[in-house]
Amino acid sequence: MEYKPANLNSSLNSKMRQMKKFLIILVTAAAFTACNNDAGSAEEKKDSTVNTIDSTATAKKDSVENRADSIKNKIDSTAGAKKDSVTKK
């Protein structure tokens, strides 16, 4: 057997084509796997979305209520302190 660079190039080209085919198959399989959705029906997807929106709205409402209560308590304590300082004079 004699070393021939032309044979080496054709061998590399063949391996590169095989690797490209393998890569395309691998990417296609990964895309199908990533796009697989566990939800059984459109109704389940809708319920899941509604539940997420409801929980987000509830959390936001609680946050606003807590902030309002905090501000009210601060105002009440400031007003009480002012009243006490006026009463002591």
C-alpha distance (Angstrom), angle and dihedral (degrees) to the residues before:
residue distance angle dihedral
M1 . . .
E2 3.68 . .
Y3 3.77 125.4 .
K4 3.78 110.9 -110.3
P5 3.80 118.8 179.0
A6 3.80 91.3 -153.6
N7 3.81 90.1 61.9
L8 3.78 90.4 49.0
N9 3.81 91.6 53.6
S10 3.79 93.5 48.8
S11 3.81 89.7 48.1
L12 3.82 91.0 51.7
N13 3.79 91.6 46.3
S14 3.79 90.1 52.0
K15 3.81 91.6 50.1
M16 3.80 91.1 46.4
R17 3.80 90.8 52.6
Q18 3.80 90.4 49.4
M19 3.79 91.1 49.5
K20 3.82 91.3 48.2
K21 3.80 90.6 51.7
F22 3.79 90.3 47.9
L23 3.80 90.7 48.5
I24 3.82 91.9 50.3
I25 3.80 90.9 50.1
L26 3.80 90.9 47.1
V27 3.82 93.0 49.7
T28 3.80 91.4 47.0
A29 3.81 91.5 50.7
A30 3.81 90.9 47.9
A31 3.81 90.8 50.4
F32 3.80 92.1 51.3
T33 3.79 90.3 48.0
A34 3.80 92.8 48.6
C35 3.80 92.1 48.7
N36 3.79 94.0 48.6
N37 3.79 108.2 117.1
D38 3.80 119.9 -155.7
A39 3.79 94.0 -157.4
G40 3.77 109.1 107.9
S41 3.78 99.0 -150.1
A42 3.76 144.6 4.2
E43 3.82 88.8 -101.3
E44 3.81 91.4 59.3
K45 3.81 90.4 49.3
K46 3.80 90.2 49.7
D47 3.82 92.3 48.8
S48 3.78 90.9 49.3
T49 3.80 91.8 50.6
V50 3.81 92.7 46.9
N51 3.81 91.3 49.4
T52 3.79 90.9 51.1
I53 3.80 92.1 49.7
D54 3.81 91.7 46.3
S55 3.79 93.4 50.5
T56 3.80 91.2 47.6
A57 3.81 91.4 49.7
T58 3.80 91.5 48.0
A59 3.81 91.8 50.1
K60 3.81 91.0 49.0
K61 3.82 91.4 48.3
D62 3.81 90.8 50.3
S63 3.78 90.5 49.0
V64 3.81 92.2 51.3
E65 3.83 91.5 46.6
N66 3.80 91.6 50.4
R67 3.79 91.3 48.8
A68 3.83 91.3 48.9
D69 3.81 91.4 48.5
S70 3.80 90.4 49.4
I71 3.80 92.4 51.2
K72 3.83 91.3 45.8
N73 3.80 91.3 51.1
K74 3.79 91.1 49.1
I75 3.80 91.7 50.1
D76 3.81 91.3 46.9
S77 3.80 92.7 49.8
T78 3.80 92.0 47.1
A79 3.79 91.2 48.5
G80 3.81 90.4 47.3
A81 3.80 91.2 50.3
K82 3.81 91.5 49.5
K83 3.81 90.4 48.5
D84 3.81 90.7 50.3
S85 3.80 92.2 49.0
V86 3.81 91.4 50.1
T87 3.82 91.2 47.3
K88 3.82 93.0 51.0
K89 3.82 93.5 53.9
